[in-house]
């Protein structure tokens, strides 16, 4: 035994069972069960009598169940929240063979549903085609597409995205008897030498459990007698469905495939096209072609559907997926070119139709992926942004600024001019070195982005010139230096007291002096740089009238500006200039 904890929930799936705790305490050294007077279980998990648990808890370091500490790991708590939300909205919350009691399955889960066909679904969906349709034949097929055929809900299923498609592709909803689609799919690109793929389709279907086969009841008042009595509730049981379908890549429509023989009306189908590079564009749809029955309608719906595509097992290189071809329309937009440079390693491998999608890229080459799949509830891990200089891998100049306390607002307000010049020069000079490093990467490490790369370097050099101009103004104008010091003192006080106010609102006992430490009153480097950029225009508003500071965003990806950071500087300087 290594930990003692309280179980929050038990999750089951096809791969096994996961036990989630909300309270846990490590037991060190680990005590054998026999030493505690307990018998080792014969199964992977077993329930311990409550009396035995209370008896052995003191031996494990906990006086009572309430004494076991709550888990404070924020990452673990966030993961528990995500799992709980996914289980509640998508399911299956109680495992692959769960029971849904006394309610409709469609009411239990809000997302991840594919509707069946209805007996009256003999009308055609009236689709207004987009101007960016690939072929004339596609338009006729889209107009005549039955309502529950794959892609009928998504008229542009070719994988090509035009700027105005969302505005031009409209389905006549007056003919749509169900707002829930009957199909979902994805379009992706594979290498030219790939001849086949393995498609794994999974979903859950729910069968009605006859009342004679369960004993689940609820209390209900009899309308005739007025007495309360126990009546059996409606129960649905989940049945996992899945199947791996081999897919041969031959241009043209794909013959329908049946992943699970138990549901022959649920099929995979799509198309394969070859582009001018020899790469294959594959569109796949999972289609619920079942007919909706008059009774127990949930039995014909599909829940928690998922499509996963990989290379076949006998294929040597599993990284067969390539970047999805971009729009062929040439747009002269320098901003888009710069964004393409910044996010050159964040590629789009596939697009979803009625569903989100995800690609698992290879660790050594972000331009290739070894698996693509649909995601009913998408997820994305946002990287944490920390102050440069705290990590040993950061630039030496940034580490020096942190170690020397040159980002501390209080210290910046008190430094002598020569010491302040050294501190700010460390930031500006390292920025110049960084620009030179990025310029060297263009054409060697970074290829195919010569024009946007040169544009970004020119913008960075302009920022460097303005940073040096800000330093010159700061040390040439005594009033500007006085305002700079006042702004730093003001920001330091504001930061410390903001943290104090937050803790007081949380009813935490805290003193202001204990919070007045460099960690709580330090700039991020880009914030200090933005203040330097603003000094010339604030010191001489007539000379620099109309100057904008938006370019400082190129100091770092994701940088943001705020006029409040130099409001103290501006206030003192204006008073001194009167």
C-alpha positions in Angstrom: 0.0 0.0 0.0 1.5 3.3 -1.1 -1.4 5.8 -0.7 -4.6 6.2 1.2 -7.2 8.3 -0.6 -10.9 9.0 -1.1 -12.3 7.9 -4.5 -14.0 10.7 -6.4 -15.2 8.5 -9.3 -14.3 5.4 -11.2 -14.1 5.6 -15.0 -14.2 2.6 -17.3 -13.5 2.2 -21.0 -12.5 -0.5 -23.4 -8.9 -0.2 -22.2 -9.5 -0.7 -18.5 -10.6 1.1 -15.4 -9.3 4.4 -13.9 -9.8 5.4 -10.3 -9.8 9.1 -9.6 -9.1 10.5 -6.1 -9.9 13.9 -4.7 -8.1 13.2 -1.3 -4.8 11.3 -1.0 -2.0 10.8 1.4 1.2 9.0 0.7 2.1 6.1 3.1 5.8 6.0 3.8 7.2 3.4 4.3 4.7 1.3 2.5 3.0 -1.1 4.9 2.0 -4.6 3.8 -1.7 -5.4 4.3 -0.9 -8.4 6.6 0.9 -6.0 9.0 -2.4 -4.0 9.2 -4.5 -7.1 9.9 -6.0 -7.1 6.5 -6.3 -9.9 3.9 -4.9 -9.3 0.5 -7.7 -9.1 -2.1 -8.0 -11.8 -4.8 -9.2 -9.4 -7.4 -7.6 -6.1 -8.7 -10.0 -4.1 -6.5 -12.3 -4.9 -3.6 -14.4 -3.0 -1.1 -13.0 -2.8 2.4 -15.5 -2.9 5.3 -15.9 0.6 6.8 -15.0 -0.5 10.3 -11.7 -2.0 9.1 -10.9 1.2 7.3 -11.4 3.3 10.4 -9.3 0.9 12.4 -6.2 1.0 10.1 -6.3 4.7 9.2 -4.3 5.9 12.3 -1.6 3.3 11.4 -1.4 5.0 7.9 -0.9 8.5 9.3 -4.5 9.7 9.1 -6.6 10.1 12.3 -9.9 10.0 10.3 -11.1 10.1 6.7 -11.5 13.9 7.0 -7.8 14.2 8.0 -6.7 12.9 4.5 -5.6 16.1 2.7 -7.4 17.3 -0.4 -5.3 17.0 -3.6 -3.9 20.5 -4.4 -2.2 19.7 -7.7 -3.8 22.3 -10.1 -3.0 20.2 -13.2 -4.6 17.1 -11.7 -7.7 19.1 -10.7 -8.0 20.6 -14.1 -7.8 17.2 -15.7 -10.6 15.9 -13.4 -12.7 18.9 -14.4 -12.1 18.2 -18.1 -13.0 14.5 -17.7 -16.1 15.3 -15.8 -17.3 17.8 -18.4 -16.6 15.4 -21.3 -18.4 12.5 -19.5 -21.4 14.7 -18.7 -21.8 16.1 -22.2 -20.5 13.3 -24.5 -20.3 10.1 -22.4 -20.3 7.3 -21.8 -20.1 8.5 -18.2 -20.5 5.1 -16.6 -18.3 3.0 -18.9 -18.7 1.2 -22.2 -21.7 -0.9 -21.0 -23.4 1.8 -18.9 -27.1 1.9 -18.0 -29.2 5.0 -18.7 -32.0 5.0 -16.2 -35.4 6.8 -16.4 -34.5 9.2 -19.2 -33.9 9.3 -22.9 -30.3 8.8 -24.1 -30.7 11.8 -26.3 -31.6 13.9 -23.3 -28.7 12.4 -21.3 -26.0 13.4 -23.7 -26.0 16.8 -25.5 -23.3 16.3 -28.1 -21.9 13.4 -30.2 -25.1 12.1 -31.8 -25.9 11.0 -35.3 -29.6 10.8 -36.2 -31.3 8.0 -38.1 -33.3 8.5 -41.3 -37.0 9.2 -40.9 -39.7 7.5 -43.0 -40.6 10.8 -44.6 -37.0 11.7 -45.6 -37.6 11.4 -49.3 -37.1 15.1 -50.0 -33.9 16.5 -51.3 -32.0 19.1 -49.4 -32.1 22.4 -51.3 -28.5 23.7 -51.3 -27.4 27.0 -52.6 -23.9 26.2 -54.0 -20.8 28.2 -53.2 -18.8 30.1 -55.8 -15.7 28.0 -54.9 -17.1 24.6 -55.8 -14.5 22.5 -57.4 -16.4 20.9 -60.3 -19.6 21.5 -62.1 -20.7 17.9 -61.4 -20.4 18.5 -57.7 -23.2 21.1 -57.9 -25.7 18.7 -59.3 -24.8 16.1 -56.7 -25.2 18.6 -53.9 -28.6 19.8 -55.1 -29.9 16.2 -55.3 -28.2 14.9 -52.2 -30.7 13.1 -49.9 -31.1 14.7 -46.5 -29.3 11.9 -44.7 -26.7 11.1 -47.2 -23.1 11.8 -46.2 -22.2 15.4 -46.6 -25.7 16.6 -47.3 -25.6 18.7 -44.2 -22.1 20.0 -45.3 -22.3 20.9 -49.0 -18.6 21.5 -49.5 -17.1 18.2 -48.6 -14.1 18.3 -50.9 -11.8 19.7 -48.2 -11.3 23.0 -50.1 -12.0 26.1 -48.1 -12.8 29.4 -49.8 -12.9 32.7 -48.0 -16.6 33.2 -48.4 -17.9 29.7 -48.4 -19.6 30.0 -45.0 -21.7 32.9 -46.2 -22.7 31.3 -49.6 -23.3 27.6 -48.6 -26.8 27.6 -47.1 -29.2 24.6 -46.5 -32.9 25.2 -46.8 -33.8 24.4 -43.2 -37.5 24.4 -44.0 -36.9 20.9 -45.5 -34.7 19.7 -42.6 -36.7 17.6 -40.3 -33.9 17.1 -37.8 -31.3 19.6 -36.6 -29.0 16.8 -35.7 -26.9 15.5 -38.7 -26.9 11.9 -39.7 -23.3 11.9 -40.8 -19.9 13.3 -39.9 -16.6 13.2 -41.6 -13.2 14.5 -42.3 -11.0 15.3 -45.3 -7.2 14.8 -45.2 -4.2 14.5 -47.4 -1.8 11.5 -47.7 1.6 11.0 -49.4 1.7 9.9 -53.0 3.2 6.5 -52.3 0.4 5.4 -49.9 -1.9 2.8 -51.4 -4.1 1.9 -48.5 -5.2 3.1 -45.0 -6.8 1.5 -41.9 -10.0 3.2 -40.8 -11.2 2.5 -37.2 -14.8 3.6 -36.7 -16.4 3.5 -33.2 -19.7 4.4 -31.7 -22.1 3.4 -29.1 -25.7 2.2 -29.6 -28.2 1.9 -26.8 -30.7 -1.0 -26.4 -33.8 -0.9 -24.4 -33.7 -3.4 -21.4 -37.0 -5.2 -21.0 -38.7 -4.5 -17.7 -38.6 -8.2 -16.9 -34.8 -8.2 -17.0 -34.1 -5.4 -14.4 -35.3 -4.4 -11.0 -34.7 -0.6 -11.2 -37.7 1.2 -9.8 -38.9 4.6 -8.7 -41.7 5.9 -6.5 -44.7 7.3 -8.2 -48.2 8.2 -7.0 -51.1 6.2 -8.5 -53.6 8.7 -10.0 -56.5 6.4 -9.3 -55.8 5.3 -5.7 -53.6 8.2 -4.6 -51.1 5.8 -3.1 -47.4 5.8 -3.7 -46.1 2.7 -5.4 -42.9 1.3 -6.9 -42.8 1.2 -10.7 -40.1 0.1 -13.0 -38.3 2.7 -15.0 -37.2 2.7 -18.6 -33.5 1.5 -18.8 -31.1 1.7 -21.8 -27.9 -0.2 -22.0 -24.9 0.8 -24.1 -23.5 -1.6 -26.6 -20.0 -0.7 -27.9 -19.7 -0.9 -31.7 -16.5 -0.7 -33.7 -14.6 -2.1 -36.6 -11.4 -1.6 -38.6 -12.0 -1.1 -42.4 -9.1 -1.4 -44.9 -9.3 1.4 -47.3 -7.8 1.1 -50.8 -7.0 4.5 -52.3 -8.3 4.6 -55.8 -9.6 7.8 -57.4 -13.4 8.1 -57.3 -16.2 7.3 -55.0 -15.4 4.8 -52.3 -17.7 1.8 -52.1 -19.7 1.8 -48.8 -18.1 -0.3 -46.0 -19.8 -1.7 -42.9 -17.5 -1.4 -39.8 -19.8 -3.5 -37.6 -21.8 -6.4 -39.1 -24.4 -6.0 -36.3 -25.4 -2.7 -37.8 -25.3 -3.0 -41.6 -27.0 0.3 -42.1 -24.2 2.2 -40.5 -21.5 2.6 -43.1 -18.3 4.4 -44.1 -18.2 6.0 -47.5 -16.4 8.9 -49.2 -14.2 9.8 -52.2 -10.6 9.9 -53.2 -9.0 12.5 -55.4 -5.4 13.1 -56.6 -4.0 16.6 -56.8 -1.3 17.9 -59.2 1.4 16.8 -56.7 0.3 13.2 -56.7 -1.0 13.5 -53.2 -4.3 12.0 -52.4 -7.2 13.9 -50.8 -9.5 11.5 -49.0 -12.9 12.4 -47.7 -14.6 10.0 -45.3 -18.0 10.0 -43.7 -19.6 7.8 -41.1 -23.3 7.6 -42.0 -26.2 6.5 -39.9 -28.5 5.0 -42.6 -30.9 3.3 -40.1 -34.6 4.0 -40.3 -36.0 5.5 -37.1 -38.6 3.2 -35.5 -41.9 4.3 -34.1 -41.0 3.1 -30.6 -37.7 3.2 -28.7 -36.3 5.7 -31.1 -33.0 6.0 -29.3 -32.1 2.5 -30.5 -31.5 3.8 -34.0 -29.3 6.7 -33.0 -25.5 6.6 -32.8 -23.7 8.1 -29.8 -20.1 9.0 -29.1 -19.0 8.4 -32.8 -15.4 8.5 -33.7 -13.3 8.0 -36.8 -9.6 7.2 -36.6 -7.3 6.8 -39.6 -3.8 5.4 -39.6 -1.4 3.7 -42.0 -1.8 -0.1 -42.2 0.3 -2.3 -39.9 2.5 -3.5 -42.7 3.4 0.0 -43.8 7.0 0.8 -42.8 6.6 4.6 -42.4 3.5 5.4 -40.3 3.8 9.1 -40.9 1.7 9.1 -44.1 -0.4 12.2 -43.6 0.7 15.5 -45.1 -0.3 19.1 -44.9 -3.7 19.8 -46.4 -3.3 21.8 -49.7 -4.1 25.4 -49.0 -6.4 27.6 -51.0 -5.2 28.1 -54.6 -6.4 31.7 -54.6 -3.4 34.0 -54.4 -4.1 36.8 -51.9 -1.6 39.7 -51.6 -1.7 40.1 -47.9 1.6 40.8 -46.1 0.0 40.1 -42.7 -1.0 36.6 -43.8 2.5 36.0 -45.0 3.9 37.0 -41.7 1.5 34.8 -39.8 2.5 31.9 -42.1 6.1 32.5 -41.1 5.3 32.6 -37.4 3.1 29.4 -37.5 5.1 27.5 -40.1 5.3 24.5 -37.8 1.6 24.5 -36.9 0.1 22.9 -40.0 -3.4 21.9 -40.9 -3.5 18.2 -41.8 -7.3 17.8 -42.1 -10.6 19.5 -41.9 -13.8 18.2 -40.3 -17.3 18.1 -41.6 -19.8 18.6 -38.8 -17.1 17.7 -36.2 -13.8 18.8 -34.9 -10.6 17.0 -35.9 -7.1 16.3 -34.5 -3.8 15.1 -36.0 -1.0 13.4 -34.0 2.2 14.7 -35.5 5.6 12.9 -35.4 8.0 14.0 -32.7 10.9 14.7 -35.1 9.0 16.2 -38.0 6.0 18.5 -37.4 5.2 18.5 -41.1 4.0 14.9 -40.9 1.3 13.1 -38.9 0.9 9.4 -38.2 -2.8 9.5 -37.1 -5.8 11.7 -37.8 -9.2 11.4 -36.0 -12.4 13.2 -35.3 -13.0 14.9 -31.9 -16.5 15.6 -30.8 -15.2 17.9 -28.0 -11.9 19.4 -29.1 -9.0 20.2 -26.8 -5.9 22.3 -27.0 -3.1 22.8 -24.5 -2.2 26.4 -24.3 1.5 26.9 -23.4 2.3 28.8 -20.2 4.1 32.1 -20.7 6.7 32.8 -18.1 9.0 35.7 -17.6 12.2 35.0 -19.6 15.2 34.5 -17.4 13.7 32.1 -14.9 14.6 29.0 -16.9 18.2 27.8 -17.2 17.6 27.4 -21.0 16.7 31.1 -21.4 19.0 33.6 -23.0 21.9 34.6 -20.7 21.0 38.3 -20.9 17.5 37.6 -19.7 18.9 35.4 -16.8 21.2 38.3 -15.9 18.3 40.8 -15.8 16.4 38.5 -13.4 19.5 37.7 -11.2 20.5 41.4 -11.0 17.0 42.5 -10.2 16.8 44.8 -13.2 13.1 44.0 -13.8 12.2 45.0 -10.3 10.1 48.2 -10.5 11.2 49.5 -7.1 14.8 49.0 -7.9 14.5 50.7 -11.3 12.9 53.7 -9.5 15.9 54.0 -7.2 18.9 53.2 -9.5 21.5 55.9 -10.3 21.6 57.0 -14.0 24.7 55.0 -14.9 23.4 51.8 -13.2 20.0 52.3 -14.9 21.7 52.7 -18.3 23.6 49.4 -17.8 20.3 47.6 -16.9 18.4 48.9 -19.9 21.3 48.4 -22.2 21.3 44.7 -21.3 17.8 44.4 -22.6 18.2 46.5 -25.7 21.6 45.1 -26.7 20.4 41.5 -26.4 17.4 42.4 -28.6 19.9 43.5 -31.2 21.8 40.2 -30.9 18.5 38.3 -31.2 17.6 40.1 -34.4 21.0 39.1 -35.9 20.4 35.5 -35.0 17.0 35.5 -36.7 18.4 37.1 -39.8 21.0 34.4 -40.0 18.3 31.7 -39.8 16.5 33.1 -42.9 17.4 31.2 -46.0 19.2 28.4 -44.1 17.1 27.1 -41.3 13.9 28.9 -42.4 13.2 28.5 -46.1 10.4 29.6 -48.3 9.7 32.8 -46.3 12.2 35.2 -47.7 9.9 38.2 -48.3 7.9 38.1 -45.0 11.2 37.3 -43.2 12.9 40.4 -44.5 9.8 42.4 -43.6 9.8 41.2 -40.0 13.5 41.8 -39.7 13.0 45.4 -40.9 10.2 45.9 -38.4 12.4 44.6 -35.6 15.3 46.9 -36.6 12.8 49.8 -36.5 11.8 48.8 -33.0 15.5 48.5 -32.0 16.1 52.1 -33.3 13.2 53.4 -31.3 14.3 51.5 -28.1 17.7 53.3 -28.3 15.9 56.6 -29.0 13.9 56.0 -25.9 17.0 55.4 -23.8 18.7 58.5 -25.2 15.6 60.6 -24.3 15.4 59.1 -20.9 19.0 60.1 -19.9 19.0 63.4 -21.8 15.8 64.8 -20.3 15.8 65.0 -16.4 12.1 65.4 -16.4 11.7 62.2 -18.4 13.9 60.3 -15.9 11.9 61.7 -13.0 8.7 60.5 -14.6 10.2 57.1 -15.4 11.1 56.6 -11.7 7.7 57.8 -10.6 5.9 55.4 -13.0 8.0 52.4 -11.7 7.2 53.3 -8.1 3.5 53.7 -8.9 3.3 50.3 -10.7 5.2 48.6 -7.9 2.6 49.9 -5.4 -0.3 49.0 -7.6 0.9 45.4 -8.2 1.5 44.7 -4.5 -1.8 46.1 -3.4 -3.7 44.3 -6.2 -2.4 41.0 -4.9 -3.2 42.1 -1.3 -6.8 43.0 -2.3 -7.2 39.7 -4.0 -6.1 37.7 -1.0 -8.4 39.8 1.3 -11.3 39.0 -1.0 -10.5 35.4 -0.5 -10.5 35.9 3.3 -6.8 35.1 3.6 -4.8 36.6 6.5 -2.0 38.6 4.9 0.1 41.7 5.5 1.1 44.1 2.7 4.8 44.1 3.8 5.0 40.3 3.2 3.9 40.8 -0.4 6.2 43.6 -1.1 8.9 41.4 -2.7 10.6 41.6 -6.2 8.5 38.6 -7.5 5.3 40.6 -7.1 6.5 43.9 -8.6 8.7 42.9 -11.6 8.2 43.8 -15.2 8.1 41.3 -18.0 10.9 42.3 -20.5 8.4 43.2 -23.2 6.5 45.5 -20.8 9.7 47.4 -20.0 10.6 47.6 -23.7 7.1 49.0 -24.4 7.7 51.7 -21.8 11.0 52.6 -23.5 9.2 52.8 -26.9 6.7 55.3 -25.5 9.1 57.7 -23.8 10.0 59.8 -26.9 6.4 60.5 -27.9 5.4 61.2 -24.3 8.4 63.5 -23.7 7.8 65.5 -26.9 4.2 65.0 -28.1 4.5 67.6 -30.8 7.6 66.1 -32.5 6.2 62.5 -32.4 2.5 63.3 -33.0 0.6 60.5 -34.6 3.2 57.8 -33.9 1.7 54.4 -33.2 3.2 51.7 -31.1 1.5 48.7 -32.6 4.8 47.4 -34.0 6.1 46.6 -30.5 4.0 43.4 -30.8 6.9 42.0 -32.9 9.1 42.1 -29.8 7.7 38.7 -28.9 4.9 36.5 -30.2 1.7 37.2 -28.4 2.9 40.5 -27.0 0.2 43.0 -25.9 0.3 46.6 -25.1 -1.5 48.7 -22.5 -1.6 52.5 -22.1 -2.1 52.1 -18.4 1.5 51.0 -17.9 2.9 54.4 -18.8 0.0 56.5 -17.4 2.1 57.4 -14.3 5.0 58.4 -16.6 2.7 60.6 -18.7 1.0 62.3 -15.6 4.3 63.3 -13.9 5.9 64.4 -17.2 2.9 66.7 -18.1 3.0 68.3 -14.7 6.8 68.9 -15.0 6.4 70.4 -18.4 3.9 73.0 -17.4 
